[in-house]
């Protein structure tokens, strides 16, 4: 009956659409504003835009829908992967410009809509490297007065870049793929970002307004700058028809819910790559051994886990751990690799390995590529303005070059022949750089090239567990997990840095199966720092440690592992589900994180990054609990319990953490 009623409403709306280009459906109203020359967008009487318009570039000329002489609109039903709703399409025509078709996908009960546009050139090709489906200028007052902020999301996780929560005092702010404007008091928030990542790198530019509101917002495909690791402009799409990225525009009672919905919307377009096994518990050699890794030490680490940790609660729900070889594994012979994998299997472990498919670390252009002897490295570089592109000390290589597929095939054959089931893929951003050209002439942009390379990666490694390390956030559907930040080791500063990314990027477990907090290193740190670092892994996703547990490793590091990696209640928190931040106004990182389980259990973590002890009063309502209910709160590191109602008093030592399990009393 609901379907019949919806179709009837859409049919009636269609009858009037020829004269009035507007739609009112459920929570949404989208109508043309002749004065603003754009579309007025309202959600439950909250004005989000007085006149949204589209823009694009033809060469160096910026063209907007306001420049067109004629337009006509039509409204049709839509029933797609996002649900049932209505599609408002506006066709703009002008004798001097390509035809522009702007689309609004409106789903009555969702808290977001989607929008995109195409350019059509008729008999002639269209070429553009900038297409902005959302331009809002000026921005209406969308938030109440208070602690209003905009979140910066980086394009990738390289160079120790940070997420940031900015007070609205900036002149200009650019975020990548998604941006959030929020009120931290009532948590209302606007979320704008791309849900398609096949052709474009998407940027969101915001300008200064006042302390309660940004001045303008532009969401566009075609961003290329130092933070996308590019030294030249974004490539241009070319064809009889070119399309912008599809943009998510939503307003939410809780900005955290909004970012999770944004993640889920991305997964509608590109479903999450799932691994049938449980979340990874394991070890990675780059934490402490690094290039001191040897075959003998790798076997000793495997044995240490079997004899000391796997039998003492450090094991996933499938009953295994992953022992991962990082950079340096290529010092092993083929026979040693196979023997290592077999040794791990005998110890009830999964063996992991490492590769960087889009880099040349030797930087010797005339060297012959070992796995593709018909080519030298200079044949496969990604050139910008005629020069090889260098990032992190390596030259970027072209994912579309046939030599790269040869390298993938031979590396995959080695890994499979050895029996590896887990592979960490690193320095992936190199493959997404804009370039003068690509070997494959159909490739026009860096992200197209990256997708091409990742599809090959899936072809040759797709039956293995793939964990991305340094990489763009999107596209996300080629790997089960991704490291949420850059390298992090043992100190409280490493924990704080990792949790900066969890603070504003926790929702990425909606587009990856798991987030990865990087290797959790214990050596040369205080016991409080050990607790904090381990907790940061448990509440982020993958649970991977990194100390030297070989026979020559320090006894104190092994003792710390036995003490801090064997707490069954802490380890039970590491289910692969990321905790959400309680607040959104941290100047560097949030320090309070919460997870509500379906069984009614709440987990709450509070960190102290400072060198002084911290006392805090925690509002149970603020962390999502009923202030009128009495709860039992157990701190999982100490085992101490207390009954709490309304508020909870906590005392966190310097450079330490408290981790609570809270249930109804």
C-alpha positions as CSV (number, residue, x, y, z in Angstrom):
1,X,0.0,0.0,0.0
2,X,2.9,2.4,0.8
3,X,4.4,1.8,-2.6
4,X,1.1,2.5,-4.4
5,X,0.6,5.8,-2.4
6,X,4.2,6.9,-3.2
7,X,3.8,6.2,-6.9
8,X,0.5,8.1,-6.9
9,X,2.1,11.1,-5.2
10,X,4.9,11.1,-7.7
11,X,2.5,10.9,-10.6
12,X,0.5,13.8,-9.3
13,X,3.7,15.8,-8.8
14,X,4.7,14.9,-12.4
15,X,1.5,16.5,-13.7
16,X,2.5,19.9,-12.4
17,X,6.2,19.6,-13.0
18,X,6.2,21.2,-16.4
19,X,5.1,24.6,-15.1
20,X,6.7,24.5,-11.7
21,X,10.2,23.0,-11.4
22,X,9.9,21.9,-7.8
23,X,9.2,18.9,-5.5
24,X,7.9,18.5,-2.0
25,X,8.4,15.0,-0.7
26,X,8.6,13.8,2.9
27,X,11.3,15.7,4.7
28,X,12.4,17.6,1.6
29,X,11.3,20.5,-0.5
30,X,13.4,21.6,-3.5
31,X,12.1,24.5,-5.5
32,X,13.5,27.0,-8.0
33,X,14.3,30.5,-6.7
34,X,14.1,32.9,-9.6
35,X,15.8,35.7,-7.7
36,X,18.8,33.5,-6.6
37,X,18.8,31.7,-10.0
38,X,19.2,28.4,-8.2
39,X,17.4,25.7,-6.2
40,X,16.1,26.4,-2.8
41,X,16.7,23.3,-0.6
42,X,14.8,22.8,2.6
43,X,14.7,19.9,5.0
44,X,11.9,19.8,7.6
45,X,11.6,23.6,7.3
46,X,15.4,24.1,7.8
47,X,16.8,26.1,4.9
48,X,20.0,24.6,3.6
49,X,20.4,26.7,0.5
50,X,18.6,29.7,-0.9
51,X,19.8,29.0,-4.4
52,X,22.0,26.0,-5.2
53,X,23.5,26.1,-8.6
54,X,26.0,24.1,-10.6
55,X,29.3,25.2,-12.3
56,X,32.0,23.9,-14.5
57,X,35.0,24.9,-16.5
58,X,35.4,25.0,-20.2
59,X,39.1,25.6,-20.6
60,X,39.8,28.5,-18.2
61,X,36.3,29.8,-18.3
62,X,34.0,29.2,-15.4
63,X,30.4,28.6,-16.5
64,X,27.4,28.3,-14.1
65,X,23.7,27.3,-14.6
66,X,23.0,31.0,-14.0
67,X,24.6,31.8,-17.3
68,X,22.1,29.8,-19.3
69,X,19.2,31.4,-21.2
70,X,16.6,28.5,-21.0
71,X,15.8,25.7,-18.6
72,X,13.0,23.2,-18.3
73,X,12.3,20.7,-15.4
74,X,10.7,17.4,-15.1
75,X,9.9,15.1,-12.1
76,X,9.9,11.4,-12.4
77,X,9.8,8.5,-9.9
78,X,13.1,6.9,-9.0
79,X,13.7,3.5,-7.4
80,X,17.4,2.7,-7.1
81,X,19.8,1.2,-4.6
82,X,19.2,4.2,-2.3
83,X,15.5,3.6,-2.2
84,X,12.3,5.0,-3.6
85,X,11.8,8.7,-4.2
86,X,11.7,11.3,-6.9
87,X,14.1,12.6,-9.5
88,X,14.0,16.2,-10.3
89,X,15.9,16.9,-13.5
90,X,16.6,20.4,-14.9
91,X,17.8,20.8,-18.4
92,X,19.7,24.0,-19.2
93,X,20.2,25.0,-22.8
94,X,22.0,27.9,-24.5
95,X,23.1,28.3,-28.1
96,X,26.7,29.1,-27.0
97,X,27.1,26.4,-24.3
98,X,26.8,22.6,-23.9
99,X,23.5,21.2,-22.6
100,X,23.6,20.8,-18.9
101,X,21.3,18.4,-17.1
102,X,21.2,18.9,-13.3
103,X,19.7,16.0,-11.2
104,X,18.4,16.0,-7.6
105,X,17.6,12.5,-6.2
106,X,15.1,13.0,-3.3
107,X,14.2,10.2,-0.9
108,X,11.3,11.3,1.3
109,X,12.5,9.8,4.7
110,X,16.2,10.1,4.3
111,X,18.2,12.9,5.9
112,X,20.1,13.5,2.7
113,X,19.6,14.0,-1.0
114,X,21.9,13.4,-3.9
115,X,22.8,15.7,-6.8
116,X,24.9,15.6,-9.9
117,X,25.0,17.0,-13.4
118,X,26.1,16.0,-16.9
119,X,27.3,18.1,-19.8
120,X,26.3,17.1,-23.3
121,X,28.0,18.3,-26.4
122,X,25.9,16.8,-29.2
123,X,28.2,16.0,-32.0
124,X,31.2,17.6,-30.4
125,X,33.3,16.4,-27.5
126,X,33.1,18.2,-24.1
127,X,36.2,18.6,-22.0
128,X,36.3,19.7,-18.4
129,X,38.5,19.2,-15.3
130,X,36.2,21.0,-12.9
131,X,32.5,20.2,-12.3
132,X,30.8,21.5,-9.1
133,X,27.3,20.2,-8.5
134,X,26.9,22.2,-5.3
135,X,27.5,25.9,-5.1
136,X,25.9,27.8,-2.2
137,X,26.6,31.5,-2.0
138,X,25.7,32.9,0.4
139,X,25.2,30.2,3.0
140,X,22.0,30.5,5.0
141,X,22.2,30.3,8.8
142,X,22.0,26.5,9.3
143,X,23.2,26.3,12.9
144,X,22.1,27.8,16.2
145,X,24.6,30.1,17.9
146,X,27.2,28.2,19.9
147,X,30.4,26.2,19.4
148,X,30.1,26.0,15.6
149,X,32.9,24.3,13.6
150,X,33.9,22.9,10.3
151,X,35.8,19.6,10.0
152,X,38.8,19.1,7.7
153,X,39.2,15.7,6.2
154,X,42.5,14.9,4.4
155,X,42.6,13.2,1.0
156,X,45.0,10.5,2.3
157,X,47.0,9.6,5.4
158,X,50.5,10.4,4.2
159,X,53.1,12.7,5.8
160,X,51.5,12.6,9.2
161,X,48.6,14.8,8.1
162,X,45.9,15.5,10.6
163,X,42.1,15.8,10.7
164,X,41.1,19.2,12.2
165,X,38.0,20.7,13.8
166,X,38.1,24.4,13.0
167,X,36.3,27.2,14.7
168,X,34.6,29.3,12.0
169,X,37.3,31.9,12.0
170,X,39.2,30.8,8.9
171,X,39.2,32.8,5.7
172,X,39.2,29.7,3.5
173,X,39.1,26.0,4.3
174,X,39.3,23.1,1.9
175,X,38.3,19.6,2.9
176,X,38.6,16.5,0.7
177,X,35.8,14.1,-0.4
178,X,33.6,15.2,2.5
179,X,33.1,18.2,4.8
180,X,31.1,18.7,7.9
181,X,29.7,22.0,9.5
182,X,28.5,21.3,13.0
183,X,27.3,22.8,16.2
184,X,29.1,20.9,19.0
185,X,26.5,21.9,21.6
186,X,23.3,20.5,20.1
187,X,25.3,18.3,17.5
188,X,23.3,19.5,14.5
189,X,25.4,19.2,11.4
190,X,25.6,19.6,7.6
191,X,27.4,16.9,5.7
192,X,28.5,17.4,2.0
193,X,30.6,15.0,0.1
194,X,31.1,12.8,-2.9
195,X,29.7,9.2,-3.0
196,X,31.4,8.4,-6.3
197,X,35.2,7.9,-6.7
198,X,35.8,6.5,-10.2
199,X,36.8,9.7,-12.1
200,X,37.2,12.6,-9.8
201,X,39.1,13.8,-6.7
202,X,36.5,15.9,-4.9
203,X,37.1,19.0,-2.9
204,X,34.8,21.1,-0.7
205,X,35.8,24.8,-0.4
206,X,34.3,26.9,2.4
207,X,34.7,30.6,2.9
208,X,34.6,32.8,6.0
209,X,31.2,33.9,7.3
210,X,30.9,34.7,11.0
211,X,31.5,32.8,14.2
212,X,28.2,30.8,13.7
213,X,28.2,30.2,10.0
214,X,30.4,29.7,7.0
215,X,30.0,32.2,4.2
216,X,29.8,29.9,1.1
217,X,30.3,26.3,0.1
218,X,31.4,24.7,-3.2
219,X,31.6,21.0,-3.6
220,X,33.5,20.1,-6.9
221,X,35.2,17.3,-8.7
222,X,38.6,18.3,-9.9
223,X,40.7,19.1,-6.9
224,X,44.5,18.7,-7.3
225,X,46.9,20.4,-5.0
226,X,49.8,19.6,-2.6
227,X,47.4,17.7,-0.2
228,X,46.3,15.4,-3.0
229,X,50.1,15.0,-3.6
230,X,49.7,16.6,-7.1
231,X,52.1,19.0,-8.9
232,X,49.8,19.6,-11.8
233,X,46.1,20.2,-12.5
234,X,43.5,17.5,-12.3
235,X,43.0,15.7,-15.5
236,X,40.0,16.6,-17.7
237,X,37.2,14.3,-18.6
238,X,36.5,14.3,-22.3
239,X,33.6,12.8,-24.4
240,X,30.2,13.4,-25.9
241,X,28.9,13.5,-22.4
242,X,30.8,14.0,-19.1
243,X,29.4,13.7,-15.6
244,X,30.2,15.3,-12.3
245,X,30.7,13.2,-9.1
246,X,27.4,12.4,-7.4
247,X,27.2,14.6,-4.2
248,X,25.6,13.7,-0.8
249,X,24.0,16.7,0.9
250,X,22.4,16.1,4.2
251,X,21.4,17.8,7.5
252,X,21.4,15.7,10.7
253,X,20.3,16.1,14.3
254,X,23.7,14.5,15.2
255,X,26.6,15.2,12.8
256,X,28.2,11.8,13.9
257,X,25.1,10.0,12.6
258,X,25.4,12.1,9.4
259,X,29.0,11.0,8.8
260,X,28.0,7.4,9.3
261,X,25.2,7.8,6.9
262,X,27.6,9.3,4.4
263,X,29.8,6.3,4.8
264,X,26.8,4.0,4.2
265,X,25.8,5.9,1.1
266,X,29.3,5.4,-0.3
267,X,28.9,1.7,0.4
268,X,25.7,1.6,-1.6
269,X,27.6,2.8,-4.6
270,X,30.7,0.6,-4.0
271,X,30.0,-2.2,-1.5
272,X,32.5,-2.9,1.3
273,X,34.9,-5.7,0.5
274,X,34.3,-8.3,3.2
275,X,36.6,-10.9,4.7
276,X,34.8,-14.0,6.0
277,X,37.1,-14.3,9.0
278,X,37.2,-12.4,12.3
279,X,39.0,-9.1,12.9
280,X,42.8,-9.3,12.7
281,X,44.7,-9.9,15.9
282,X,48.4,-10.0,15.0
283,X,51.9,-8.7,14.7
284,X,53.8,-6.6,12.1
285,X,57.5,-6.5,11.8
286,X,57.8,-2.8,11.0
287,X,57.0,-1.8,14.5
288,X,60.4,-2.6,16.0
289,X,62.4,-5.0,13.8
290,X,62.0,-3.0,10.6
291,X,65.1,-3.9,8.4
292,X,66.5,-6.1,11.1
293,X,63.9,-8.7,10.1
294,X,65.4,-12.1,9.4
295,X,63.9,-15.5,8.7
296,X,65.1,-16.9,12.0
297,X,63.6,-13.9,14.0
298,X,60.3,-14.3,12.1
299,X,60.1,-17.9,13.3
300,X,60.9,-16.9,16.8
301,X,58.2,-14.3,16.9
302,X,55.7,-16.8,15.6
303,X,56.7,-19.2,18.4
304,X,56.5,-16.4,21.1
305,X,52.9,-15.8,20.1
306,X,52.0,-19.4,20.2
307,X,53.6,-20.1,23.6
308,X,52.7,-16.9,25.4
309,X,49.9,-14.9,23.8
310,X,47.6,-17.1,21.8
311,X,47.0,-19.3,24.8
312,X,46.4,-16.3,27.0
313,X,43.5,-14.4,25.4
314,X,45.4,-12.6,22.6
315,X,43.6,-14.3,19.7
316,X,40.6,-13.4,17.6
317,X,37.3,-15.2,17.7
318,X,38.4,-17.5,15.0
319,X,41.2,-18.7,17.2
320,X,44.1,-17.3,15.2
321,X,46.5,-14.4,14.9
322,X,48.3,-12.9,11.9
323,X,52.1,-12.8,11.8
324,X,53.0,-10.2,9.2
325,X,56.3,-9.6,7.4
326,X,56.7,-6.0,6.4
327,X,59.4,-4.3,4.3
328,X,62.5,-6.5,4.4
329,X,60.7,-9.8,3.6
330,X,62.5,-9.9,0.2
331,X,65.7,-10.8,2.0
332,X,64.1,-14.3,2.5
333,X,64.6,-16.9,-0.1
334,X,61.6,-18.4,-1.8
335,X,62.1,-21.6,0.3
336,X,62.3,-19.5,3.5
337,X,59.0,-17.7,2.7
338,X,57.3,-21.0,2.2
339,X,58.8,-22.4,5.4
340,X,57.7,-19.3,7.3
341,X,54.1,-19.7,6.1
342,X,54.1,-23.4,7.0
343,X,55.6,-22.6,10.4
344,X,52.8,-20.1,11.1
345,X,50.2,-22.5,10.0
346,X,51.5,-25.1,12.4
347,X,51.3,-22.6,15.1
348,X,47.6,-21.8,14.3
349,X,48.5,-18.5,12.6
350,X,47.9,-16.7,9.3
351,X,51.0,-15.5,7.6
352,X,51.1,-11.9,6.2
353,X,53.4,-10.1,3.8
354,X,53.9,-6.6,2.3
355,X,54.2,-4.9,-1.1
356,X,54.2,-1.4,-2.7
357,X,52.7,-1.9,-6.2
358,X,52.9,1.7,-7.4
359,X,56.4,2.8,-6.4
360,X,60.1,2.6,-7.5
361,X,62.3,3.0,-4.5
362,X,65.5,2.6,-6.4
363,X,64.9,5.7,-8.6
364,X,67.3,4.4,-11.3
365,X,65.4,5.2,-14.5
366,X,67.6,3.0,-16.7
367,X,67.3,-0.1,-14.6
368,X,65.5,-3.0,-16.1
369,X,62.4,-4.1,-14.2
370,X,63.1,-7.5,-12.9
371,X,59.6,-8.9,-13.2
372,X,59.0,-7.2,-16.5
373,X,62.4,-7.4,-18.3
374,X,61.1,-5.8,-21.5
375,X,60.9,-2.5,-19.8
376,X,63.1,-0.1,-17.8
377,X,61.7,2.0,-14.9
378,X,61.7,5.2,-16.9
379,X,59.1,3.5,-19.2
380,X,56.7,3.3,-16.3
381,X,57.1,6.5,-14.3
382,X,54.2,8.9,-13.9
383,X,55.6,12.2,-15.3
384,X,54.3,15.6,-14.4
385,X,55.6,18.4,-16.6
386,X,58.1,16.0,-18.1
387,X,59.6,15.0,-14.7
388,X,59.2,11.8,-12.6
389,X,57.1,12.5,-9.6
390,X,58.6,11.7,-6.2
391,X,56.8,11.2,-2.9
392,X,58.1,9.7,0.3
393,X,61.5,9.0,-1.4
394,X,60.0,6.9,-4.2
395,X,59.1,7.6,-7.8
396,X,55.4,7.1,-8.7
397,X,54.7,4.5,-11.4
398,X,51.8,4.3,-13.9
399,X,49.2,1.7,-12.7
400,X,48.0,1.4,-16.3
401,X,51.3,0.3,-17.8
402,X,51.5,-3.4,-18.8
403,X,54.7,-3.8,-16.9
404,X,52.8,-3.2,-13.7
405,X,50.4,-6.0,-14.4
406,X,53.4,-8.3,-15.1
407,X,54.9,-7.3,-11.7
408,X,51.5,-7.9,-10.0
409,X,51.2,-11.3,-11.6
410,X,54.7,-12.5,-10.6
411,X,54.4,-11.1,-7.1
412,X,51.0,-12.6,-6.7
413,X,52.3,-16.0,-7.9
414,X,55.1,-15.8,-5.3
415,X,52.7,-14.9,-2.5
416,X,50.2,-17.6,-3.4
417,X,52.9,-20.2,-4.0
418,X,54.3,-19.5,-0.5
419,X,50.8,-19.7,1.0
420,X,50.3,-16.1,2.3
421,X,46.7,-15.1,2.9
422,X,47.2,-11.5,4.2
423,X,49.0,-8.7,2.4
424,X,49.6,-5.1,3.5
425,X,49.7,-2.8,0.5
426,X,51.6,0.5,1.1
427,X,52.3,3.9,-0.6
428,X,49.2,3.6,-2.7
429,X,48.7,7.4,-3.2
430,X,51.6,7.3,-5.7
431,X,49.2,5.5,-8.1
432,X,46.6,8.3,-7.9
433,X,48.8,11.2,-8.9
434,X,47.8,13.4,-11.9
435,X,50.2,13.0,-14.8
436,X,51.1,14.3,-18.2
437,X,49.6,11.1,-19.6
438,X,49.0,7.4,-18.9
439,X,50.0,4.4,-20.9
440,X,46.3,3.5,-21.4
441,X,44.9,6.3,-23.6
442,X,41.4,5.9,-22.1
443,X,42.6,7.1,-18.7
444,X,42.1,10.9,-18.2
445,X,42.5,11.4,-14.5
446,X,44.6,10.2,-11.6
447,X,41.7,8.5,-9.8
448,X,40.8,6.7,-13.0
449,X,44.3,5.4,-13.2
450,X,44.2,4.4,-9.5
451,X,41.0,2.5,-10.0
452,X,42.5,0.8,-13.1
453,X,45.5,-0.3,-10.9
454,X,43.3,-1.4,-8.0
455,X,41.1,-3.5,-10.3
456,X,44.3,-5.3,-11.4
457,X,45.3,-5.6,-7.7
458,X,41.9,-7.2,-7.0
459,X,42.4,-9.5,-10.0
460,X,45.7,-10.9,-8.7
461,X,45.4,-10.5,-4.9
462,X,41.6,-10.3,-4.4
463,X,41.4,-13.7,-2.7
464,X,43.8,-12.5,0.0
465,X,43.0,-10.2,2.9
466,X,44.2,-6.7,1.7
467,X,45.1,-4.1,4.3
468,X,45.9,-0.7,2.8
469,X,48.5,1.4,4.6
470,X,49.4,4.8,3.2
471,X,46.6,5.4,0.7
472,X,43.7,7.7,-0.3
473,X,40.5,7.3,1.8
474,X,38.6,6.7,-1.4
475,X,38.0,4.6,-3.4
476,X,37.6,2.1,-0.5
477,X,36.1,-1.1,-2.0
478,X,39.3,-2.8,-3.0
479,X,40.5,-3.7,0.5
480,X,39.0,-5.0,3.7
481,X,40.8,-2.5,5.9
482,X,42.9,0.6,5.8
483,X,45.3,2.3,8.2
484,X,43.4,5.3,9.6
485,X,46.4,7.5,10.1
486,X,50.2,7.5,9.2
487,X,52.9,5.7,11.1
488,X,52.5,5.5,14.9
489,X,54.6,3.8,17.5
490,X,54.7,3.8,21.3
491,X,54.4,7.2,23.0
492,X,51.3,9.1,24.1
493,X,51.9,11.4,21.1
494,X,51.5,8.4,18.8
495,X,48.3,7.5,20.6
496,X,47.0,11.1,20.3
497,X,47.9,11.2,16.6
498,X,46.1,7.9,15.8
499,X,43.1,9.1,17.8
500,X,43.0,12.4,15.9
501,X,42.1,10.3,12.9
502,X,39.6,8.2,14.8
503,X,38.0,11.4,16.2
504,X,36.8,12.5,12.8
505,X,37.3,9.4,10.6
506,X,35.9,6.6,12.7
507,X,32.9,6.4,10.3
508,X,35.3,4.9,7.6
509,X,34.4,1.5,9.0
510,X,31.3,2.0,7.0
511,X,33.4,1.9,3.7
512,X,36.1,-0.5,4.9
513,X,35.3,-3.6,6.9
514,X,37.8,-2.4,9.5
515,X,39.9,0.6,10.4
516,X,43.6,0.0,11.4
517,X,45.3,1.9,14.2
518,X,48.8,0.8,12.9
519,X,51.2,-1.4,15.0
520,X,50.9,-1.0,18.7
521,X,54.5,-0.8,20.1
522,X,55.2,-1.1,23.8
523,X,58.9,-0.7,24.2
524,X,60.5,2.4,25.7
525,X,57.2,3.8,27.0
526,X,55.5,4.0,30.4
527,X,52.9,1.5,31.5
528,X,50.3,4.3,31.1
529,X,51.4,4.9,27.6
530,X,51.2,1.1,26.9
531,X,47.6,1.0,28.2
532,X,46.7,4.1,26.1
533,X,48.3,2.7,22.9
534,X,46.8,-0.7,23.2
535,X,43.4,0.8,24.0
536,X,43.7,3.0,20.9
537,X,44.0,-0.1,18.8
538,X,41.1,-1.9,20.5
539,X,38.7,1.0,19.9
540,X,39.9,1.7,16.3
541,X,39.7,-1.7,14.6
542,X,42.6,-4.0,13.7
543,X,44.6,-5.1,16.8
544,X,48.2,-5.4,15.6
545,X,51.3,-5.2,17.8
546,X,54.8,-4.6,16.8
547,X,57.6,-5.2,19.3
548,X,60.6,-7.4,18.9
549,X,59.4,-10.7,20.3
550,X,62.3,-12.7,18.8
551,X,64.8,-14.5,21.0
552,X,67.1,-11.4,21.0
553,X,64.3,-9.0,21.9
554,X,64.4,-7.3,25.2
555,X,62.8,-9.2,28.1
556,X,61.0,-6.1,29.4
557,X,59.2,-5.7,26.1
558,X,58.0,-9.4,26.3
559,X,57.0,-8.9,29.9
560,X,54.9,-5.8,29.0
561,X,53.3,-7.9,26.2
562,X,52.4,-10.6,28.7
563,X,51.0,-8.0,31.1
564,X,49.0,-5.7,28.7
565,X,48.1,-8.0,25.7
566,X,46.4,-10.7,27.8
567,X,43.5,-8.8,29.5
568,X,40.5,-10.7,28.3
569,X,38.0,-7.9,28.9
570,X,40.1,-5.4,27.1
571,X,40.8,-7.8,24.2
572,X,37.0,-8.4,23.9
573,X,36.6,-4.7,23.1
574,X,38.6,-5.3,19.9
575,X,35.7,-6.5,17.6
576,X,36.7,-4.3,14.7
577,X,33.9,-1.8,15.3
578,X,35.3,1.7,15.7
579,X,34.3,3.9,18.7
580,X,32.7,7.3,17.9
581,X,33.9,10.6,19.4
582,X,31.8,12.1,22.2
583,X,32.6,15.6,21.1
584,X,33.7,17.4,17.9
585,X,35.6,20.4,19.1
586,X,39.1,19.0,19.9
587,X,41.8,21.4,18.8
588,X,44.0,18.3,18.0
589,X,42.2,15.1,19.0
590,X,39.2,14.2,20.9
591,X,39.9,12.3,24.2
592,X,36.5,10.6,24.8
593,X,35.1,7.8,22.7
594,X,32.0,5.7,23.0
595,X,30.5,2.5,21.5
596,X,26.9,1.3,22.1
597,X,26.4,-2.4,21.5
598,X,23.1,-3.9,20.5
599,X,23.0,-5.9,23.7
600,X,22.7,-2.7,25.8
601,X,26.4,-2.6,26.8
602,X,28.2,0.7,26.4
603,X,32.0,1.0,26.2
604,X,33.5,4.4,27.1
605,X,37.2,5.4,26.8
606,X,38.8,8.6,28.1
607,X,42.4,9.4,27.4
608,X,44.8,11.9,29.0
609,X,47.4,13.1,26.6
610,X,48.9,15.6,29.0
611,X,51.8,15.2,31.5
612,X,49.5,16.1,34.4
613,X,46.8,14.0,36.0
614,X,43.2,14.9,34.9
615,X,39.9,14.9,36.8
616,X,36.7,14.9,34.8
617,X,33.0,14.8,35.3
618,X,31.3,12.7,32.6
619,X,27.7,13.4,31.7
620,X,26.0,10.0,31.1
621,X,23.5,11.7,28.9
622,X,26.2,13.3,26.8
623,X,27.7,9.8,26.1
624,X,24.3,8.5,25.1
625,X,22.9,7.0,28.3
626,X,19.7,7.7,30.3
627,X,20.6,10.1,33.1
628,X,17.8,8.7,35.2
629,X,19.0,5.2,35.1
630,X,21.6,3.7,37.5
631,X,24.5,1.8,35.8
632,X,27.4,-0.3,36.8
633,X,30.7,1.0,35.4
634,X,33.7,-1.3,35.4
635,X,37.1,0.0,34.4
636,X,38.6,-2.8,32.4
637,X,42.3,-2.2,33.1
638,X,42.0,-2.0,36.9
639,X,38.9,-4.1,37.4
640,X,37.4,-1.4,39.6
641,X,33.6,-1.0,39.6
642,X,31.3,1.8,40.6
643,X,27.6,2.5,40.4
644,X,26.8,5.7,38.5
645,X,23.7,7.8,37.8
646,X,23.6,11.0,35.9
647,X,27.3,11.7,36.1
648,X,30.5,9.7,36.5
649,X,33.6,11.1,38.2
650,X,36.9,9.9,36.7
651,X,40.6,10.5,37.5
652,X,42.9,9.8,34.6
653,X,46.6,9.6,35.3
654,X,49.0,11.5,33.0
655,X,49.7,9.8,29.7
656,X,47.1,7.1,30.4
657,X,43.6,5.9,29.7
658,X,40.5,4.6,31.5
659,X,38.3,2.1,29.6
660,X,34.8,1.4,31.0
661,X,32.2,-1.2,30.4
662,X,28.9,0.2,31.4
663,X,25.7,-1.9,31.9
664,X,22.4,-1.5,33.6
665,X,22.7,-2.1,37.4
